Amino acid sequence: MRILLSLLLLGLPLSAAERPNILWLTTEDHGPHLGCYGDPDAVTPNLDAFASRSLLYTRASSTAPICAPARTTLITGMYAPAIGGQHMRSEVPVPAWLKLYPQLLREQGYYCTNNSKTDYNLAGDDNKIWDESSGKAHYKNRPDGKPFFAIFNITITHESQIRNKNPNPSHDPAKVSIPPYHPDIPAVRKDWAQYHDRISQMDKWFGEQIAALEKAALAEDTIVFFYADHGSGMPRSKRYAGWSGLHVPLLVHIPEKFKHLRPDDYQVGGKTDRLVGFVDMAPTLLSLLGQKPAPYHQGHAFLGEHTAPAPKFSFGFVGRADERPDETRSVTDGRYIYIRNFMPHVPLLKGLEYQMQTPTTRLWRDLYRAGKLNEIQSFAWSTPRPYEELYDLQNDYFETKNLAAEQPDLVNKFRAALAAYFVETRDLGLLPESTFHTLSRQQKTTPADFAKSAQYDPAALFPLTKPITAPGDLNLDPANPQQLAVRLRALLPNGTALLKDNGGLRMSLQALLDNDSLEIRAGAAEALTLHPETRDKAIDQLLALADPAKSDPFVALHAMDALSRLDRLTPEQLARLKSTNVKPDKSWPGRVAGYCGRLKSIVVAQFSKN
């Protein structure tokens, strides 16, 4: 131990025998629905046994409730919105100063493998940052004398696996628990039963991984993490910035050999209420190696030599999910969770093509449209959303009673914490996706570098995001395009009332249809669709912008999403939409471009039925 401490104090690398191996066993799309977390429907004997000799985190958060943004946060040690990576498959360029955690670990002499999912919102080859990233990657392939960091990820619990055709789930649908926001119908019960079946199958895989580690005589030399990449794949969990989307299981086992790396709250078989998020994982890995966090890391180490004090808040975020734009942030102190919707004019559930393949989602929407749901069950499909939500997780775990109007002091506390977060992390979510991409391209820099520059002022923009309720609150100043983009978004929740008897406002918005910024044009056109006298001209502009080759894929998604909220399109307008090109030039991320075609198909089908 004396030699170990001396080496740490001198900052020298430790020998392989003195450094822990680190194994991450990771799963997908499930919350803490395990026996060790008290879930009554769980059949998870292997994980329950592992928990009995590990530390269980009761308040672990994925930081993002959807795979690629959550994994981007993990791999960078930064909130994905700080680099513009909160939007699905956005493929943002990596700034020169940012090293991903496998690169940092390899610099410390670790053999790093990933088996095998990457799925980061980053440009470039995901696999090159690893010694090996494939279905064959394994710690057993490491060179002699090297410690390892290894990930094994299983997809058996993924959202897509709930949709299997098994007519007889092992879990009894009639007995399984369902949340109060879901309609209690047989198909929903079956989906929840199959969800739990998949977790039980995952538990068997977990047991096999631990047995393999023990057979290799590596258990006493290896720190093991188990976690899921975000909450349940069922609707109103995945893609939801509330606690049912963010709350994940996290179990960590630190062998006796490395007990000096255990934090003060570590007890074998114990639990901790410390707030932990995915943004904390990269600095924690470094801390386990005796290294301080990188200067750009935005999280807090919760294990190892450089364990930081527990944070007061844990933050979450949602950006565009697949083909539908959105922007939401959340803050929790462990007891309450505050949700801020920056686009309250769109519903929480938007009819995403991929999500609608789950029977629960599809049938839930049908019942909503038929008016057969209660208030709690209808909330996720309703518009407008409250721009601020507050839930008491202790007394309302399923987040069904919004306390924002009843608890102004708590709302003020969380609102201030969120404002400080935007300034500290340089979160780019205050700007529409197309805006920060365009500005960073114009300045020949990455979105992350743009976020750090004086050109971006989140302290000035955050107060402007509050929905506008009176015409006097609106200043459409073309000289400040960032503020203008923010204000146009803040106009939409109450836009119909604001435009109704305000010819001056309508004229100002129409003048913006020729703005140099395509995003400003889209924002103005979306607002103008809310008044009958300007609707046709606004639709004409949105149809023009829906061609990503003439705009860009982010503006095109904005335009088509705005069109989808109209009551109707004329036959001529629909024909024009059908003929719209959906392939942008090849300088834009290809996976995002694919969403343009998906959304076009959805909108065409929507209006073809009318």
C-alpha positions as CSV (number, residue, x, y, z in Angstrom):
1,M,0.0,0.0,0.0
2,R,2.9,2.4,0.8
3,I,4.4,1.8,-2.7
4,L,1.0,2.3,-4.2
5,L,0.4,5.6,-2.5
6,S,3.9,6.8,-3.4
7,L,3.3,6.1,-7.0
8,L,0.0,7.9,-7.0
9,L,1.5,10.9,-5.3
10,L,4.3,11.1,-7.9
11,G,1.7,10.7,-10.7
12,L,3.6,7.7,-12.0
13,P,1.7,4.9,-13.8
14,L,1.0,1.8,-11.7
15,S,1.9,-1.7,-12.8
16,A,-0.8,-4.0,-14.2
17,A,-1.0,-5.9,-10.9
18,E,-1.6,-2.6,-9.0
19,R,-4.2,-1.3,-11.4
20,P,-7.7,-2.6,-11.6
21,N,-9.3,-4.1,-14.6
22,I,-12.6,-2.4,-15.3
23,L,-15.5,-4.3,-16.8
24,W,-18.8,-2.6,-17.9
25,L,-21.8,-4.9,-18.5
26,T,-24.3,-2.7,-20.2
27,T,-27.9,-3.2,-21.4
28,E,-30.5,-1.2,-23.2
29,D,-33.8,0.4,-22.7
30,H,-34.8,-0.5,-19.2
31,G,-35.2,1.3,-15.9
32,P,-34.4,-0.1,-12.5
33,H,-37.0,-2.9,-12.9
34,L,-34.9,-5.4,-11.0
35,G,-35.5,-7.4,-7.9
36,C,-32.7,-5.6,-6.0
37,Y,-34.5,-2.3,-6.7
38,G,-37.7,-3.7,-5.3
39,D,-39.6,-4.2,-8.5
40,P,-42.4,-6.7,-7.8
41,D,-42.4,-8.1,-11.3
42,A,-38.7,-8.7,-11.7
43,V,-37.1,-12.2,-12.0
44,T,-33.4,-11.2,-11.8
45,P,-31.6,-13.7,-9.5
46,N,-28.1,-13.0,-10.9
47,L,-28.3,-9.3,-10.6
48,D,-29.9,-9.5,-7.2
49,A,-27.0,-11.7,-6.0
50,F,-24.5,-9.3,-7.6
51,A,-26.2,-6.4,-5.8
52,S,-25.7,-8.2,-2.4
53,R,-22.0,-7.8,-2.8
54,S,-21.9,-4.5,-4.6
55,L,-23.0,-0.9,-4.1
56,L,-26.5,0.0,-5.6
57,Y,-27.1,3.6,-6.7
58,T,-30.7,4.6,-6.1
59,R,-30.6,7.9,-8.0
60,A,-28.5,7.1,-11.1
61,S,-29.4,8.9,-14.3
62,S,-28.6,8.3,-17.9
63,T,-28.5,12.1,-18.4
64,A,-30.3,11.5,-21.7
65,P,-33.3,9.2,-22.2
66,I,-32.3,7.9,-25.6
67,C,-29.4,5.9,-26.8
68,A,-27.1,8.0,-29.0
69,P,-27.2,11.2,-26.9
70,A,-26.7,9.2,-23.7
71,R,-23.7,7.3,-25.3
72,T,-22.3,10.6,-26.5
73,T,-22.4,11.9,-23.0
74,L,-20.7,8.8,-21.7
75,I,-17.9,8.7,-24.3
76,T,-17.0,12.4,-24.0
77,G,-17.5,13.1,-20.3
78,M,-19.5,16.2,-21.4
79,Y,-23.2,16.9,-21.7
80,A,-23.9,16.1,-25.3
81,P,-25.6,19.5,-25.9
82,A,-22.3,21.2,-25.0
83,I,-20.9,19.9,-28.3
84,G,-24.2,20.0,-30.2
85,G,-24.7,16.3,-30.0
86,Q,-28.1,16.1,-28.2
87,H,-29.9,15.4,-31.5
88,M,-30.2,11.8,-32.7
89,R,-27.6,10.8,-35.2
90,S,-26.4,14.3,-35.7
91,E,-22.8,13.3,-36.3
92,V,-21.2,16.4,-35.0
93,P,-17.4,16.9,-35.6
94,V,-15.2,16.3,-32.6
95,P,-13.1,19.3,-31.5
96,A,-9.3,18.9,-31.5
97,W,-9.1,19.4,-27.7
98,L,-11.5,16.6,-26.8
99,K,-10.2,13.1,-26.2
100,L,-12.8,10.4,-25.6
101,Y,-12.4,8.2,-22.5
102,P,-11.0,5.1,-24.3
103,Q,-8.3,7.3,-25.7
104,L,-7.5,8.6,-22.2
105,L,-7.4,5.1,-20.8
106,R,-5.2,3.8,-23.6
107,E,-2.8,6.6,-22.8
108,Q,-2.6,5.1,-19.3
109,G,-1.7,1.7,-20.7
110,Y,-5.1,0.1,-20.8
111,Y,-6.3,-2.4,-23.4
112,C,-9.7,-1.1,-24.3
113,T,-12.4,-3.2,-26.0
114,N,-16.0,-2.7,-26.9
115,N,-18.4,-5.5,-27.8
116,S,-19.8,-3.9,-29.7
117,K,-22.4,-1.1,-30.0
118,T,-21.0,2.4,-30.4
119,D,-23.8,4.7,-31.7
120,Y,-22.3,8.1,-30.7
121,N,-23.5,11.4,-32.2
122,L,-20.0,12.0,-33.4
123,A,-18.5,12.2,-36.9
124,G,-15.8,9.8,-37.8
125,D,-15.1,6.1,-37.3
126,D,-16.5,5.1,-33.9
127,N,-14.3,2.0,-33.8
128,K,-10.9,3.7,-34.1
129,I,-10.9,4.9,-30.6
130,W,-10.8,1.3,-29.3
131,D,-8.1,-1.3,-29.4
132,E,-10.9,-3.4,-30.7
133,S,-14.6,-2.7,-31.2
134,S,-16.5,-5.7,-32.7
135,G,-18.6,-8.7,-31.9
136,K,-15.3,-10.5,-31.1
137,A,-13.7,-7.9,-28.9
138,H,-12.8,-9.4,-25.6
139,Y,-10.5,-8.7,-22.7
140,K,-9.0,-12.2,-23.1
141,N,-7.2,-10.9,-26.3
142,R,-5.2,-8.3,-24.3
143,P,-1.4,-8.4,-24.4
144,D,0.4,-9.9,-21.5
145,G,0.8,-7.6,-18.6
146,K,-1.8,-5.0,-19.7
147,P,-4.8,-4.1,-17.6
148,F,-8.1,-4.0,-19.5
149,F,-11.2,-1.9,-19.8
150,A,-13.9,-3.8,-21.5
151,I,-17.6,-3.3,-22.4
152,F,-20.0,-6.0,-23.2
153,N,-23.4,-4.7,-24.3
154,I,-26.5,-6.8,-24.9
155,T,-29.5,-5.6,-27.0
156,I,-32.1,-8.2,-25.8
157,T,-33.9,-5.6,-23.7
158,H,-34.0,-3.0,-26.5
159,E,-37.3,-1.3,-27.4
160,S,-37.5,-3.3,-30.6
161,Q,-37.5,-6.5,-28.7
162,I,-40.7,-5.7,-26.9
163,R,-42.5,-6.1,-30.2
164,N,-41.9,-9.8,-30.5
165,K,-44.7,-12.1,-31.6
166,N,-44.6,-14.4,-28.6
167,P,-48.2,-15.0,-27.8
168,N,-47.5,-16.3,-24.3
169,P,-45.0,-14.2,-22.3
170,S,-43.5,-15.9,-19.2
171,H,-44.7,-13.0,-17.1
172,D,-48.5,-13.1,-16.7
173,P,-49.9,-10.0,-18.5
174,A,-52.9,-10.0,-16.1
175,K,-50.6,-9.7,-13.1
176,V,-47.9,-7.4,-14.3
177,S,-47.8,-3.8,-13.0
178,I,-48.4,-0.9,-15.4
179,P,-47.9,2.8,-14.8
180,P,-51.0,5.0,-14.4
181,Y,-50.2,7.0,-17.5
182,H,-50.7,4.0,-19.8
183,P,-54.2,2.7,-20.7
184,D,-55.0,-0.6,-19.0
185,I,-55.8,-2.7,-22.0
186,P,-54.5,-6.3,-22.9
187,A,-52.0,-5.2,-25.5
188,V,-50.3,-2.8,-23.1
189,R,-50.2,-5.5,-20.4
190,K,-48.7,-7.9,-22.9
191,D,-46.0,-5.4,-23.9
192,W,-45.1,-4.8,-20.2
193,A,-45.0,-8.6,-19.7
194,Q,-42.6,-9.1,-22.6
195,Y,-40.5,-6.2,-21.4
196,H,-40.0,-8.1,-18.1
197,D,-39.4,-11.3,-20.0
198,R,-36.5,-9.6,-21.8
199,I,-35.0,-8.3,-18.5
200,S,-35.1,-11.9,-17.2
201,Q,-33.2,-13.1,-20.3
202,M,-30.7,-10.3,-19.9
203,D,-30.2,-11.4,-16.2
204,K,-29.2,-14.8,-17.4
205,W,-26.6,-13.2,-19.8
206,F,-25.3,-11.1,-16.9
207,G,-24.8,-14.3,-14.8
208,E,-22.8,-15.9,-17.7
209,Q,-20.6,-12.8,-18.0
210,I,-19.7,-12.9,-14.2
211,A,-19.1,-16.6,-14.4
212,A,-16.7,-16.2,-17.3
213,L,-14.8,-13.5,-15.3
214,E,-14.5,-15.8,-12.4
215,K,-13.5,-18.8,-14.5
216,A,-10.7,-16.6,-15.9
217,A,-9.5,-15.9,-12.3
218,L,-10.0,-12.2,-12.9
219,A,-12.8,-11.4,-10.5
220,E,-10.6,-10.2,-7.7
221,D,-8.7,-7.9,-10.0
222,T,-11.7,-6.4,-11.8
223,I,-14.1,-3.5,-10.9
224,V,-17.5,-4.4,-12.4
225,F,-20.2,-1.9,-13.4
226,F,-23.7,-2.8,-14.5
227,Y,-26.0,-0.2,-15.9
228,A,-28.7,0.3,-18.6
229,D,-28.3,3.0,-21.2
230,H,-31.6,4.8,-20.2
231,G,-35.1,4.1,-19.0
232,S,-37.6,1.7,-20.3
233,G,-38.2,1.4,-24.0
234,M,-41.9,1.7,-23.4
235,P,-43.5,5.1,-24.5
236,R,-43.2,8.0,-22.0
237,S,-40.0,6.6,-20.7
238,K,-37.5,6.4,-23.6
239,R,-37.3,10.0,-25.1
240,Y,-38.8,11.6,-22.0
241,A,-36.6,13.9,-19.9
242,G,-38.5,13.1,-16.8
243,W,-37.4,10.5,-14.2
244,S,-39.1,7.5,-16.0
245,G,-36.8,8.2,-19.0
246,L,-33.6,9.0,-17.1
247,H,-33.7,6.6,-14.0
248,V,-31.4,3.6,-14.6
249,P,-30.0,0.8,-12.5
250,L,-26.4,1.2,-11.6
251,L,-24.5,-1.4,-9.6
252,V,-20.7,-1.2,-8.9
253,H,-18.5,-3.9,-7.4
254,I,-15.1,-3.0,-6.2
255,P,-13.1,-6.0,-4.9
256,E,-11.4,-6.0,-1.5
257,K,-8.0,-5.7,-3.3
258,F,-9.0,-2.2,-4.4
259,K,-11.0,-1.1,-1.4
260,H,-8.8,2.1,-1.3
261,L,-10.8,3.2,-4.4
262,R,-14.2,2.8,-2.6
263,P,-15.9,6.1,-1.7
264,D,-17.1,6.9,1.8
265,D,-20.6,5.8,0.8
266,Y,-19.5,2.3,-0.4
267,Q,-20.9,-0.6,1.7
268,V,-20.9,-4.2,0.5
269,G,-24.5,-4.9,-0.3
270,G,-25.4,-1.3,0.5
271,K,-27.2,1.5,-1.2
272,T,-26.4,5.1,-1.9
273,D,-28.7,8.1,-2.7
274,R,-25.8,10.0,-4.3
275,L,-26.9,11.7,-7.6
276,V,-24.9,10.1,-10.4
277,G,-25.2,10.6,-14.1
278,F,-23.6,9.4,-17.3
279,V,-21.7,12.7,-17.5
280,D,-19.8,11.5,-14.4
281,M,-18.6,8.2,-15.9
282,A,-15.5,9.4,-17.7
283,P,-14.0,11.4,-14.8
284,T,-14.8,8.4,-12.6
285,L,-12.8,6.1,-14.8
286,L,-9.8,8.4,-14.6
287,S,-10.2,8.6,-10.9
288,L,-10.1,4.8,-10.6
289,L,-6.7,5.1,-12.3
290,G,-5.5,7.8,-9.9
291,Q,-5.9,10.5,-12.5
292,K,-7.8,13.8,-12.2
293,P,-10.6,14.6,-14.6
294,A,-9.7,16.2,-18.0
295,P,-10.1,20.0,-18.1
296,Y,-13.2,19.7,-20.3
297,H,-15.0,17.0,-18.3
298,Q,-18.3,18.3,-16.9
299,G,-19.1,15.6,-14.5
300,H,-18.0,14.6,-11.0
301,A,-16.0,11.4,-10.2
302,F,-17.9,9.3,-7.7
303,L,-15.3,6.5,-7.2
304,G,-11.5,6.4,-6.9
305,E,-8.7,8.6,-5.7
306,H,-10.4,11.9,-6.9
307,T,-13.9,11.3,-5.7
308,A,-15.7,14.7,-5.8
309,P,-18.3,15.9,-3.4
310,A,-21.8,14.8,-4.3
311,P,-23.5,17.4,-6.7
312,K,-26.7,19.1,-5.6
313,F,-28.4,18.6,-8.9
314,S,-28.5,16.1,-11.7
315,F,-29.4,17.4,-15.2
316,G,-31.1,15.7,-18.1
317,F,-31.8,16.6,-21.7
318,V,-33.7,15.7,-24.8
319,G,-33.2,17.1,-28.3
320,R,-34.5,16.0,-31.7
321,A,-35.6,12.4,-31.5
322,D,-35.3,10.8,-34.9
323,E,-37.4,12.8,-37.3
324,R,-39.2,15.1,-34.8
325,P,-37.5,18.3,-33.4
326,D,-37.8,18.9,-29.7
327,E,-35.8,20.5,-26.9
328,T,-36.3,19.7,-23.2
329,R,-34.1,20.0,-20.1
330,S,-34.7,18.6,-16.6
331,V,-33.2,19.1,-13.1
332,T,-33.5,16.9,-10.1
333,D,-32.3,17.1,-6.5
334,G,-33.3,13.5,-5.9
335,R,-36.7,14.4,-4.4
336,Y,-38.2,16.7,-7.0
337,I,-37.7,16.8,-10.8
338,Y,-38.2,20.0,-12.8
339,I,-38.8,19.8,-16.5
340,R,-38.4,22.7,-18.9
341,N,-40.0,22.4,-22.3
342,F,-38.5,24.8,-24.8
343,M,-41.0,23.7,-27.4
344,P,-44.3,23.3,-25.5
345,H,-46.3,23.8,-28.7
346,V,-45.5,20.2,-29.6
347,P,-46.7,17.2,-27.6
348,L,-44.5,14.9,-25.6
349,L,-45.4,11.9,-27.8
350,K,-45.2,12.9,-31.5
351,G,-45.9,9.8,-33.4
352,L,-42.3,8.9,-34.2
353,E,-42.3,6.3,-37.0
354,Y,-40.0,3.9,-35.0
355,Q,-41.8,4.3,-31.7
356,M,-45.2,3.7,-33.3
357,Q,-44.1,0.2,-34.1
358,T,-44.6,-0.7,-30.4
359,P,-48.3,-1.8,-30.0
360,T,-48.7,0.2,-26.8
361,T,-47.8,3.5,-28.5
362,R,-50.0,2.9,-31.5
363,L,-53.1,1.8,-29.5
364,W,-52.5,4.5,-26.8
365,R,-52.7,7.2,-29.6
366,D,-55.8,5.6,-31.0
367,L,-57.6,5.8,-27.7
368,Y,-56.5,9.4,-27.2
369,R,-57.9,10.4,-30.6
370,A,-61.1,8.5,-29.7
371,G,-61.4,10.5,-26.5
372,K,-61.3,7.3,-24.3
373,L,-58.5,8.3,-21.9
374,N,-58.5,10.0,-18.5
375,E,-56.5,13.2,-17.9
376,I,-53.3,11.4,-16.8
377,Q,-53.3,9.1,-19.8
378,S,-54.1,11.9,-22.2
379,F,-51.3,14.2,-21.0
380,A,-48.5,12.8,-23.1
381,W,-50.4,13.4,-26.4
382,S,-51.8,16.8,-25.5
383,T,-50.7,20.3,-26.6
384,P,-49.7,22.7,-25.5
385,R,-47.4,21.1,-22.9
386,P,-46.7,23.2,-19.8
387,Y,-43.4,25.0,-20.3
388,E,-42.5,24.1,-16.7
389,E,-43.3,20.9,-14.9
390,L,-42.5,19.9,-11.3
391,Y,-43.0,16.5,-9.8
392,D,-42.5,15.1,-6.3
393,L,-40.8,11.8,-6.9
394,Q,-41.2,10.7,-3.3
395,N,-45.0,10.9,-3.4
396,D,-45.6,10.8,-7.2
397,Y,-43.0,8.5,-8.7
398,F,-44.8,8.2,-12.0
399,E,-44.8,12.0,-12.5
400,T,-48.6,12.5,-12.9
401,K,-49.3,15.7,-10.9
402,N,-47.6,18.8,-12.1
403,L,-46.9,21.0,-9.0
404,A,-45.3,23.9,-10.9
405,A,-48.2,26.3,-10.2
406,E,-48.4,25.2,-6.5
407,Q,-44.7,25.4,-5.6
408,P,-43.3,28.7,-7.0
409,D,-40.3,28.8,-4.7
410,L,-39.2,25.3,-5.8
411,V,-39.7,26.3,-9.4
412,N,-37.5,29.3,-8.9
413,K,-34.8,27.2,-7.3
414,F,-34.7,24.8,-10.2
415,R,-35.1,27.4,-12.8
416,A,-32.0,29.2,-11.4
417,A,-30.1,25.9,-11.3
418,L,-30.9,25.3,-15.0
419,A,-29.9,28.8,-16.0
420,A,-26.6,28.3,-14.3
421,Y,-26.2,25.0,-16.0
422,F,-26.6,26.6,-19.4
423,V,-23.9,29.1,-18.7
424,E,-21.5,26.7,-17.1
425,T,-21.8,23.9,-19.7
426,R,-22.4,26.1,-22.8
427,D,-25.4,23.9,-23.7
428,L,-26.3,24.7,-27.3
429,G,-30.0,23.7,-26.9
430,L,-31.1,27.4,-26.6
431,L,-30.6,27.6,-30.4
432,P,-32.4,25.5,-33.0
433,E,-30.3,22.7,-34.4
434,S,-29.9,24.3,-37.8
435,T,-28.7,27.6,-36.3
436,F,-25.7,26.4,-34.4
437,H,-24.7,24.1,-37.3
438,T,-24.9,27.0,-39.8
439,L,-23.0,29.4,-37.5
440,S,-20.2,26.9,-36.8
441,R,-19.9,26.1,-40.5
442,Q,-19.7,29.8,-41.4
443,Q,-16.9,30.3,-38.8
444,K,-15.2,27.1,-39.9
445,T,-15.3,25.6,-36.4
446,T,-17.0,22.8,-34.6
447,P,-20.2,23.4,-32.7
448,A,-18.3,22.7,-29.5
449,D,-15.8,25.4,-30.2
450,F,-18.6,27.8,-31.3
451,A,-20.3,27.1,-27.9
452,K,-17.2,28.1,-26.0
453,S,-16.8,31.3,-28.1
454,A,-18.0,34.8,-27.3
455,Q,-20.4,34.4,-30.2
456,Y,-22.7,32.3,-28.0
457,D,-24.2,33.9,-24.9
458,P,-26.5,31.5,-23.1
459,A,-26.9,33.9,-20.2
460,A,-28.6,36.4,-22.5
461,L,-30.6,33.8,-24.4
462,F,-32.1,31.7,-21.5
463,P,-34.5,34.4,-20.3
464,L,-35.8,34.8,-23.8
465,T,-37.1,31.2,-24.0
466,K,-40.1,31.8,-21.8
467,P,-43.3,31.6,-23.9
468,I,-44.5,35.0,-25.1
469,T,-48.0,35.9,-23.7
470,A,-48.3,39.5,-24.8
471,P,-47.4,41.3,-28.1
472,G,-45.4,43.9,-26.1
473,D,-43.0,41.1,-25.0
474,L,-42.0,40.4,-28.6
475,N,-39.0,42.1,-30.3
476,L,-38.3,40.7,-33.7
477,D,-34.9,42.2,-34.3
478,P,-33.3,40.9,-37.5
479,A,-30.0,42.4,-36.4
480,N,-29.7,39.7,-33.7
481,P,-30.4,36.4,-35.4
482,Q,-29.7,34.2,-32.4
483,Q,-32.2,36.0,-30.2
484,L,-34.6,36.2,-33.1
485,A,-34.6,32.4,-33.5
486,V,-35.2,32.0,-29.8
487,R,-38.1,34.5,-29.7
488,L,-39.7,32.9,-32.8
489,R,-39.8,29.6,-30.9
490,A,-41.1,31.3,-27.8
491,L,-44.0,32.8,-29.9
492,L,-45.5,29.5,-31.0
493,P,-47.2,28.3,-27.8
494,N,-49.6,31.3,-27.8
495,G,-49.2,32.3,-31.4
496,T,-52.8,31.9,-32.5
497,A,-53.9,34.5,-29.9
498,L,-51.0,36.8,-30.5
499,L,-51.5,37.0,-34.3
500,K,-55.3,37.2,-34.1
501,D,-55.8,41.0,-34.0
502,N,-52.2,42.1,-34.5
503,G,-51.7,43.1,-38.2
504,G,-48.3,44.7,-37.3
505,L,-47.0,41.4,-35.9
506,R,-48.1,39.6,-39.0
507,M,-46.4,42.1,-41.2
508,S,-43.2,41.8,-39.2
509,L,-43.3,38.1,-39.5
510,Q,-43.9,38.2,-43.2
511,A,-40.9,40.4,-43.6
512,L,-38.8,37.7,-42.1
513,L,-39.8,35.2,-44.9
514,D,-36.9,36.7,-46.9
515,N,-34.4,36.7,-44.1
516,D,-30.9,35.4,-44.9
517,S,-31.3,32.7,-42.2
518,L,-33.3,29.8,-43.4
519,E,-34.1,28.9,-39.8
520,I,-35.6,32.4,-39.3
521,R,-37.7,31.9,-42.4
522,A,-38.9,28.5,-41.1
523,G,-39.7,30.0,-37.7
524,A,-41.6,32.9,-39.1
525,A,-43.5,30.7,-41.5
526,E,-44.5,28.3,-38.8
527,A,-45.9,31.2,-36.8
528,L,-47.8,32.6,-39.8
529,T,-49.6,29.3,-40.3
530,L,-51.5,30.1,-37.2
531,H,-53.5,32.9,-38.8
532,P,-55.9,32.3,-41.8
533,E,-54.8,35.4,-43.7
534,T,-51.2,34.4,-43.8
535,R,-51.5,30.6,-43.8
536,D,-51.2,29.9,-47.5
537,K,-48.1,32.1,-48.0
538,A,-46.5,30.5,-44.9
539,I,-47.2,27.0,-46.2
540,D,-45.6,28.0,-49.5
541,Q,-42.5,28.9,-47.6
542,L,-42.5,25.8,-45.6
543,L,-42.8,23.6,-48.7
544,A,-39.9,25.4,-50.2
545,L,-37.8,24.8,-47.1
546,A,-38.8,21.2,-46.9
547,D,-36.3,20.4,-49.7
548,P,-33.1,19.8,-47.8
549,A,-31.0,20.4,-50.9
550,K,-32.3,23.9,-51.1
551,S,-32.2,24.5,-47.3
552,D,-30.5,21.9,-45.1
553,P,-31.7,18.7,-43.4
554,F,-32.3,20.4,-40.0
555,V,-34.4,23.2,-41.5
556,A,-36.2,20.7,-43.7
557,L,-37.2,18.7,-40.7
558,H,-38.4,21.9,-39.0
559,A,-40.5,22.8,-42.0
560,M,-42.1,19.3,-42.4
561,D,-42.7,19.1,-38.7
562,A,-44.6,22.4,-38.8
563,L,-46.6,21.2,-41.8
564,S,-47.7,18.1,-39.8
565,R,-49.4,20.3,-37.2
566,L,-51.8,21.9,-39.8
567,D,-55.4,20.8,-40.1
568,R,-55.2,20.3,-43.8
569,L,-53.3,20.8,-47.1
570,T,-54.9,21.6,-50.4
571,P,-54.5,19.0,-53.1
572,E,-52.0,21.3,-54.8
573,Q,-50.0,21.7,-51.6
574,L,-50.0,18.0,-51.0
575,A,-48.9,17.2,-54.5
576,R,-46.0,19.7,-54.1
577,L,-45.0,17.9,-50.8
578,K,-45.1,14.5,-52.5
579,S,-42.7,15.8,-55.2
580,T,-40.3,17.3,-52.8
581,N,-36.7,16.1,-52.9
582,V,-35.5,14.7,-49.6
583,K,-31.8,14.2,-50.3
584,P,-29.5,17.1,-49.2
585,D,-26.0,17.5,-50.5
586,K,-23.4,15.1,-49.2
587,S,-21.8,17.6,-46.8
588,W,-24.5,17.0,-44.3
589,P,-24.7,14.0,-42.0
590,G,-26.2,11.1,-43.9
591,R,-28.2,9.6,-41.1
592,V,-30.0,12.9,-40.4
593,A,-30.7,13.2,-44.1
594,G,-32.6,9.9,-43.9
595,Y,-35.0,11.3,-41.3
596,C,-36.1,13.8,-43.9
597,G,-37.5,11.0,-46.1
598,R,-39.1,9.4,-43.1
599,L,-40.9,12.5,-42.0
600,K,-42.0,13.3,-45.5
601,S,-43.7,9.9,-45.7
602,I,-45.4,10.4,-42.4
603,V,-46.8,13.9,-43.4
604,V,-47.9,12.7,-46.9
605,A,-49.7,9.8,-45.4
606,Q,-51.3,12.1,-42.8
607,F,-52.8,14.4,-45.3
608,S,-53.6,11.8,-47.9
609,K,-56.2,10.4,-45.4
610,N,-58.0,13.7,-45.2
